[in-house]
Amino acid sequence: MSEHKHSLELITESAKFDYQKKLADFNLFAAKKHDNVTKLYALLVEAKGAVATFTSVIQNYNSGEDWNTVDFTAFLEKCTISAGQREDYLTRWAANPKSIKEEIIELQQLQRDATANNAIINCNNQSIYTQIYVSASVNEDVHQFILKLWELYFNGRAQILHIKQGEYRDTLNLYETYKTLNAETEQLMNSLVFSIRKELSE
């Protein structure tokens, strides 16, 4: 009788340990899921904003004429250029800020281009980490949203190129495409908000 009781106690303890381990694993998975999904959503919002800034019809650029040396140096530090190029810009700007006004505007344009590009890449990378935590439908929604951001991004680049080349008719056609892409992106974002909120509540 005592041996039977002891066996039951061992079985009970083993089952209890197994349950606690599974519960701990589930809690850890749930925590990681929450962290990864919320990080992905933040990156998606950030990328959407960066692409919107880059592709916006109304672009506000600073010509640099009202900057001091500290302002201009800080701006150049953010640009993806070599130390030699920074030194050259600083020298020419110090001599005559107006002489490189167009170059400063182009640098800002390139900076917004790079910011949008990197933001989409960060989204894509995070979506790869996150895919094991979410359903196939959410993964597909995220994938479609990122693809739409790329379409908007390349549309924006094409518009800038055509404007520089004076091809305004093509620019108008691209803008019509942009409006459609932008509307589709908004719809996908609304769908994502709903599906991600649902995913996190389960």
Order of alpha helices (4+ residues) and beta strands (2+ residues): alpha-alpha-alpha-alpha-alpha-alpha
